[in-house]
Amino acid sequence: MNWDLVFTENNIRRLLIGDYPVSLGGVALTVELSLIGMVFATLLGFLVGYLRFAGPRPVRWLAGGYVELLRNIPLLVLVFWAYFAPPYFGFKPTKFSSVLLAIVLFNAAYIAEVVRSGLLSVPVGQIEAARAIGLSPLQQALYVMLPVAAFNTIPAMTGRYITLLKGTSLAFLIGLSEVTEIGRQINNRLLTAPIEVYATLLVIYFCLNRTLSALMRLLEDRRRFNRVFCLFVR
């Protein structure tokens, strides 16, 4: 085994931060791409999921069409479209923005269905009570329906976020220097240690996803979840 060829100071630095300060890469870029993707995919997913559940009929049809379209397109194809299609319309996206757009649109479709399933689990009595005390439709959504739906779907959202993080590895196909691309570059340079390089990537992804799963599990405590949720609806 050629572990000493892989774990050099330069290789470890590149796996962690890429060629920073020239350009960020490696684990740092993977985490950045994942976190931004989670935020925007969650916001879009909650919006689409709520509109599909409670919007006017034409809006529900549009939301349903979005979900069905994006769920039946491979993320790989969507990444290529997000990168190669805009130049035909006069736009030149960066590799980062192309991958981010594809990840957000793709995962938002799945999150929308997770949110819709959570909304279906909200007891009808709670919704009727909110109406009875005079809450507006927006207040009903923010203070009654979405908190219950979000809490009920934490395990499903955890799985979706893990899938999102793993999906960032497809960025290497357009040359974005996240951790998989850095590993591929190191392997191409060494040529003698593919098992060691890709075993290292396996451990990195496992640690990232295990950390994400542990953080999401903290939200399964109802009081902690309520405190966090209130920060976003004030």
N, C-alpha and C positions, 0 to 999 in steps of 0.2 A: 504494500500500500504506500502511496506517495503523498501522505498527509502533509509532510513538510513542504512540498511544492505548492500546496494550496494555501496553507496557513502562514503565508508570509505577511509582513507588515503592510505592504502595498495592497495585496489582495484583500486582506481583512478591511482595510480602510475603504477600498472601492466597493466591497460588498455592503458596507454600512452607509456610506455617504456618496459613493460614486466619485466624480472628479471635482467635488466641491473644493474651493469656491468658484471654479470655472462654471460648473453645472452640477446641480444636485442630482443624485442618483442612488441606486442601491436600495437598502431597506428604508432609508429616509424618504425617498421618492415614492416607494410603495405605500408607506404609511400616509404620506401627504395625499396621494391620489385616492386612497381608500377612505380617509376621513372626510375629504371634501365630497367624494362620491356618495358616502352614506348620508351626509347632511342634505344634499340636494335631491337625492333619490327618495329620501324619507319625506321631505316636504312635498315633492311632486306626487309621490305615491299616496300620501294622505289626502291630498287634494283630489286626485283622480278617484281614489277609493270612495271618498265621501260623495263626490258628484255622481258616481255610479250607483250609490246606495240611495241618495236622497235628492238628487238633482231633477230638474224637469226632464220629461221624456226625451226630447232631442239631445239634451246634454248627456243623459245616461247612455244613449246610443253612441254618441261620440266617444265617451269615456270607455265604453265596452269595446268599440272598434280599436281604440288605442291599445287596450290591454291585449286583445286577441292578436293584433298585428305584431306587437313587440314580443309577445311570449312565443310566437311561432317563427322567429328569426334568430338564428344562432348569433351569439355575442361576437364571435369572430367575424362574421359577415358585416355586422353593424359597425365594428371598429374600422374595417376597410372602407365602408361607405362614408363614415364620418371623416375619414382622412383623405380619400381620393375624390369624393363627389364635390365638396365645396369649391375647389379650383375651377370647375366647369362653370360656376356662377360668379367668378371673380373674387372669391375669398381664398386666402391662404392660411388655414389653421395651423397652429403648432401641434406637434405630436401629443403634447400633454392635453391640450384642449380637446383634441379629437377623441382620445381615449376616454377622457372624463365625460364628454357628451354621450358617447356610446354606453358607458357604464351607467350613467344616470338614467338615460331613457330606458335601457334594458331592465334594470333592477326596479325602477319605479313601477313598471307594469306588474311585476310580481308582488311588490309591496302593496300596490293598490288592491289586489285580491286578498292579501293578508288583512288589510284594514277593513275591507268589506266584510270578510268573515267575522272580524271582531265586532263590527257594528251590528251584525245579525245576532250576536250573542248578548247585546244589551237588553235587559228586561224591558218589556213594553211598559210596565208600570212606572219605571223611572222616567221614561220619556213623557208619559202622560202627566206625571207629577210635575215635571218641569214646565209643561204647557199650562198646567193649572195654576202655577204661581206666577205666570205671566212672563216667563223667559222668552226672548226672541229666538228665532231659528238659529241665529249665530251663537247666542249664549247657550242654547241647548246643545249645540255641537261641541263648543269649547269646554263647557263645564260639566256636562252629563255624559254625552255619547262618546266623544273621543277619548277621555280619560279611561273609561271602562274598556273600550275597544283596545286601546294601546296596551293596557295592563294585561288583558287576556291574550294578547298576541306576542308577548315578549319572547317565548321560546321559538315561535315561527320567525320573528324578526331576527333573532340571533342567528338562526340558520341562514337567513337571507344575507345578513351582513358578512358571515363567513364566506358564503359563495361569492359575494362582491369582492372581498379581499383577494380570494384565489383568482378571480377573473382578471385582476390587474396584471397577472402574468402574461396575458395575451398581448400586452403592450409591446413586448419584445418583437412582435412580428412587423411592426412599423419602425423599429429601431429606438424606441424610448428606453432610456437606460435605467429601468427599474431593476430589482434584484435579480430577476430571471435573466435579463439581457446581460447584466454584469457577469453572472455565472457563466453564460454562454461564451462571452468574450474571454474569460479566464480559461475555460475549457479549450477553446480554439487555439489559444496561445500555448497551452501546455501540451495538449494532444495525448498525454500519457496518464491522465488522472480523471477520466469522466465519472467513475463511481464516486470518488472523493468529492468532486465538485457538486454533483447533483445530490449526493447525500447531505452535503452542507446546506443546499437549498431546501431540501426536505425538512431539515431540522429548523431552519429559519421560518419557513411557513408554518410549521407546527407550533412554534413558540408564539408567533404573531396571532394565530387563530386561537390558541389556548388562552392567551391573555385577553383577547376580545371576548371570548366566551365567559371568562371569569368576571369581567367587568359587567357584562350584560346580566349575569346571574345576580349581581348586587341589586339590580332593579326589581328582582322578583319579591323583594320585601315591600309590602304595600305602602308603608309610611315613607320609606326612602323614595319610592317611585312618585308618590304624590308631591314630595318636595321638589323633585327634579322637574316634573311636569308643570308645576305652577310657575316655574321660571320662564316657561315658553308661552304661557297664556295670559300673563299679566298685561 
